[in-house]
């Protein structure tokens, strides 16, 4: 099952994180959370992985519409966007909002919100292409 979409960037990890954050902002998303997987795994269990962050992206208007349609949808929010180092570049991947709707079970109007969120996330990632 494919549950996301992404792009590979020919730029360093730190530059990619900045570019992704700016691209998300252009599409109305703010980054609510930044989880540094590399630092967490190193600190908590002594394991090393490549630079890897999970950005919790939220478009307040879309989140509000989703919550009006299904109050439990907060369990599946925000939309996660991953940025990870890959050789001399970076990979950026976003969760497909339609997969989140499928997990929620009943649509109740969530499908339209997921369509718009997906369009905006794809546009953000598409704007990053080298």
C-alpha positions in Angstrom: 0.0 0.0 0.0 1.4 3.4 -1.0 0.6 5.8 1.8 2.5 8.9 0.7 4.3 10.7 -2.1 7.6 12.5 -2.4 10.5 14.0 -4.2 14.3 13.7 -4.2 16.2 16.9 -3.9 19.8 17.5 -4.9 20.5 19.8 -2.0 21.9 19.2 1.5 19.5 18.1 4.3 19.5 21.4 6.3 18.8 23.4 3.1 16.0 20.9 2.2 14.3 21.3 5.6 14.3 25.1 5.2 13.0 24.8 1.6 10.2 22.4 2.6 9.1 24.6 5.5 8.9 27.6 3.1 7.1 25.6 0.4 4.5 24.4 3.0 4.0 27.9 4.1 3.3 29.0 0.5 0.5 26.4 0.5 -1.0 27.6 3.8 0.6 25.1 6.1 2.5 25.8 9.2 4.9 23.4 10.9 3.5 22.7 14.4 6.1 20.1 15.4 9.5 19.1 14.4 10.7 15.7 15.5 14.4 15.1 15.1 14.5 11.3 14.7 18.3 11.2 14.5 18.8 13.0 17.7 16.1 11.1 19.5 17.4 7.7 18.6 20.9 8.7 19.4 19.9 10.0 22.8 17.4 7.4 23.8 18.9 4.1 22.5 22.3 5.0 21.2 21.5 4.2 17.6 22.7 6.2 14.6 20.6 7.0 11.5 20.8 9.6 8.7 19.5 13.1 9.3 15.8 12.6 9.5 13.0 14.9 10.7 9.2 14.6 10.8 7.4 17.9 10.3 3.9 18.1 11.6 2.2 20.3 9.0 -1.1 21.9 9.6 -3.3 24.1 7.4 -5.6 25.7 10.0 -8.5 26.2 7.6 -8.4 22.6 6.4 -8.0 21.3 10.0 -11.1 23.2 11.0 -13.1 21.8 8.2 -11.9 18.3 9.0 -12.8 18.7 12.7 -16.3 19.9 11.7 -16.7 16.8 9.6 -15.3 14.3 12.2 -14.2 15.4 15.7 -12.1 12.2 16.0 -9.9 13.2 13.0 -7.5 14.9 15.4 -6.1 11.4 16.0 -4.8 11.5 12.5 -3.6 15.2 12.4 -1.3 17.0 11.6 -0.1 15.8 8.1 3.3 14.4 8.5 6.1 15.4 6.1 9.4 13.6 6.3 12.7 15.1 5.3 15.7 12.7 5.3 19.2 12.8 4.1 20.0 10.6 1.1 23.6 10.6 0.0 24.4 14.2 -1.0 20.8 15.1 -1.3 17.5 14.7 0.6 14.2 12.9 0.2 11.0 14.7 1.1 7.8 12.6 1.6 4.3 13.5 2.7 1.5 11.4 3.9 -1.4 11.0 1.4 -4.4 12.6 3.2 -6.7 10.2 1.4 -5.1 7.4 3.3 -6.0 9.2 6.5 -9.6 9.5 5.4 -9.6 5.7 4.6 -8.4 5.0 8.2 -11.1 7.2 9.6 -13.7 4.9 8.1 -16.6 7.1 7.2 -16.0 10.0 4.9 -18.6 12.5 6.3 -17.1 15.3 4.1 -13.5 14.5 4.9 -12.9 13.4 1.3 -13.1 16.9 0.0 -10.8 18.2 2.7 -8.3 15.5 2.0 -8.5 16.2 -1.7 -7.5 19.9 -1.1 -4.9 19.0 1.5 -3.4 16.5 -1.0 -3.4 19.1 -3.8 -1.6 21.6 -1.6 0.9 19.1 -0.3 1.7 17.9 -3.8 2.1 21.5 -4.9 4.5 22.3 -2.1 6.6 19.2 -2.9 6.4 19.9 -6.6 7.7 23.4 -6.1 10.9 21.9 -4.6 12.0 20.0 -7.7 15.5 20.8 -8.8 
